[in-house]
Amino acid sequence: MFDRFERSWDLAGACMGLLWEDKSLLIFPLMSSIAMALIVASFALPLFPLVTVMSAHGYTHSPDWLAYVGLFLFYWIQFTIVTFFNTALVEVAMDRLDGQEASTGDGLRRAWARFPIILAYAAIGATVGTVLRAIGHRVGFIGRIVVGLVGFAWAVATSLVVPVLAAEDVGPLEAVQRSVELIKKAWGEDLIGNAGIGLVFGVVMVMLTFCGVLLFIAALIAHATALAILVPVVLVLTLCALALVHATLAALYSAALYRYASGETKTGDIDPSLLESAFRART
């Protein structure tokens, strides 16, 4: 376990080195987050008065078909936004791994050229998500566990779809098949790399939150009003910044992982042996 954590730390450090060279890569998850916030607001604001009126008249549930249509549309838009900006980020990351220069605009233009494919893939992901959600509402505890495992398997199977979309001229179904092929070809079951990077950031964010809560309580006890206001603001901004860095590092790692799995030797500053050891090969 310690060895796996150490490798994950080394991977995170190598990816951080790439990000440190070009901090403009953070703009992609930032734009994705802003777009998602606007989408959530556009869904929530019109629905709030409707739900209020329905509750006042004794209607507590909307028809199932209407709820699932709304859920599908939300998933579709969400997956489209996330996949679009991640594709743009990976496009730029691919150039970085090749030792070439690429601007934010270059990544966005290339992702836009793939937008119909991204839209179709997002529709597939939204369909899978909606179906799993519908099944989960109709089964018991054990059934929900099974649905969760199916969802996890789908996430693993599609973990390399974004770099495939960025690097190859394929359709949405072919991108999923290609992602599965690459994972089966080069690696085994344990996605230690991404899990390790997530673990590192998770631990840091939990520790920061714990310290922030303690400092906030201390400020309240000391009647330090300014500090009590400042601490939550700084904490939220810090956690948001860490979330952006985490998202960017995960995309950089997926780009390097795709390169290694597809037989490319260029992985920038990331040691190929780190990528290889982050997975247990199939036997």
N, C-alpha and C positions, 0 to 999 in steps of 0.2 A: 504493500500500500504506500509506504514512504517513497519507494522508487517511482511509483506512478505519479505521486504528487510532485516529486522533484522534476520529472520529465515535463509535467504540465507547467511547472514554474518556468523551466527553461524555454518551453514553447511560447509561453506568454511573453517572456523577455525578448525572444527573437522577433515575435510579431510586433511588440512594442517598439523595437528598434526600427522596423519599417515605418511604423506610424510616426515615430519621432522625426524621421527624415521628411515626412510630408504630412503635417498636421491638418492640411486642407481636406484630407480624407474624412475628417469628422463632419464635414458639411453634409454628407449624404445621409447618415442616420439622423442628423438634426432636421433636415428637410423632411425626411420620412416621419419623424415625430410630430412636426408641426402640421403636416398634412393629415396625420391620423387624428390629432386633436381637433382639427377643423371638421373632419368627417364625423367623429363622435358627437361633436356639438350639433352638427347638422341633423343627426339622427335624434339626439336627445331633446333638443329644444322644441321641435314640432310635436314630438310624442308626449311631452310632459303635460301640456294642456289637454290633450286627448285622453290620456290616462286619468287625469283629474276629473274630467267630465264623466267618463265611464264609471269611475269609482263612486261619484256622487249619485249616479243613477242605479247603482247596484251591480254594475258589470265589472267583475274582477278579472275576467280572463277573455282574451281575444280568441277568435277561431284558430284552431291549430294550424290550418293551412296558411292563414295570414301571418301568424307568428313565424312560421318556418320560411315563408317567402321573405319576410323582413330580415330574418337571420341570415339567409343565403345572400341577400344583397349586401348586408353589412360585411359578411365574410369575404365576399367577392371584391368589394372595394378595398377592404383592409389588405387582403393578400396581394391585390394589384399594386397598391402603394408600396408595400414592403418589398415585393419582388422587383419592382421597377427601380427603386433607389439602391437596393442591394446589387442588382445587375450593373447599374452605373458604377457603383463602388468597385465591384469585382473587375469591371472593364479596365478601370484605372489601375487597380492592383496588378492585373496581368501585365500591363505595360511596365509597372515598377519592377516586377520580377524579371522582365526582359531587359532591364536597365534602360528603358526608354522613358521619355517624358510624356505626360498626358495631363490635361487640365480637367477641372470639374465639368466644364462645358463639353469636352470630348466624351466623357463618360455618360453624360445626360443625352447627348446626341445619339450615341451608339445604343443606349437603352431604349430611346424613343424609336429607333429603327426596328427594334425587336418588340415593340409595344403590342402588336396584334397577338404574337406568340405568348407574351407575358399575360395578356388579358385572358387568353384561352387556358393557360396553365392555372391562373388564379381561379377561373371558373371550376376547374377540376378540383382544386384544393377546397374551394367553398362547398362544392357538392359533397366531398368526403366529410368535411367538418360538420355540415348540416345533417347528413345521414347519421353520423356517429352521435351527434347531440340528440337527435330524435330517438335513436335506439336507447341511448342512455337514460332517457326520461321514462322508458317503458319497461325497463328491466330492474331486477333487484340489485343488491349490493355486489354479489358475485358477477352479475352481468356488467355492472359498471366497471369492475376491475378488468374484465375481458375487453370491454370497449376502450378503456384506457390503454391497454396493451396494444390493441390494434392501432390506436392513434399514435402511440410511440413508434410502432413499426413503420407506419406511414412517414413519420417525421424522419426516421433513420433512412428510409428508402429514398426520400427526396432531399436529403441533406446536401447533395452535390448538384441539384437541379440548376441553381443560380449560376455557378461557374460554367455549367454545360450550356446554358442559354447565352452566356456572355461569349463563349469561345467557339461554339459549334453552330452550324446552320441546320437546326433540327426543329421539329414541331414539339408541342407540349407533351404528347404521349411518348415520343422518342426521347425527350429530355428526361422523363421519369425512368424509362428503361435504361438509358445510358447511365444515369445516376446509380441505379441498382447494380448495373454491370461493373462500374468502377469500384464500388464498395466491395462487392464480392470478389473482384479480381485481385485487389491489392491488400485488403484488410480483413480482419476478423470481426467479431461481434462488438467488442468494447470500444466505443468512441471516446477514448480517454482524453484525447487532446481537447476537444470542445468542452467536455465535462470538467476537465481540469481548469481551463481558463474560466469557466463559469464558477467553479468552486472558489478560485482565488478572489474573484470580484464579489462573490456572495459573502465570503468571510469578511472582506474589507468593508462592505456596505453594512453588514450586521454590526460590526464593531463600531463603525462611525455612528450608526443610529443609536446604539447603546450609550456611547459617550455623549452624544448630543442630548439624549433624554435626561441623562444624569445632570448635565450642565444646565439644561432648561429647568429642572426641578430645583437645582441649587440657586438659580437666578430668582425663581419664584419665592423661595424661602428667604433669600436675602433682600427681597423687594426691589431687585434690580430690573425695572421694567424695560429699559432699553435693551439690556442683554437678553431678557426673556423673549423679546421680539426678534432680535438679531439672530439668535441661535437657530430657531426653526427655519428662517429664511436661508441662512448659510448652509444648513444641513440639506435642505431640499435642493438647492443649487448644486451642491457637491455631489449628491446622489444622482442627479440628472446628468452631470458631467461624467461621472463614472459609468453610467448606463450607456452614454454615447461612445465612450472609449471601448467598453465591452462589446458593443454591437460592431464597431469598426474592426476590432481585433478578431472577432469571430469571422467576419467576412474575409479579412486578410488570410486567416488560417484556412478557410475553405478554398480560397484561390490557390494557395500553395499546395493544399492537399489534392486538389484536382490535377494540378500540374504533375505532382509526383505519381498519382494513381494512373494518369494517362501516359506515363512514360517520359514526360519532359524532365530534363535535368536541371533547368533553371528554377531555383526557388529563392532567389534574392539572398538576403542575409539569413534565411532560415536554413539550418543544417538539415540536409535530407535524412540523416540518421535519426534526428529527433522525430521527424515525421514518421519514419518507419517504426521506431520503437514505441510510438504512441498508440499503436494498434497491435493486437495479437493476431497473427496470421491464422487463417483457416487451415485445418488439417483434414 
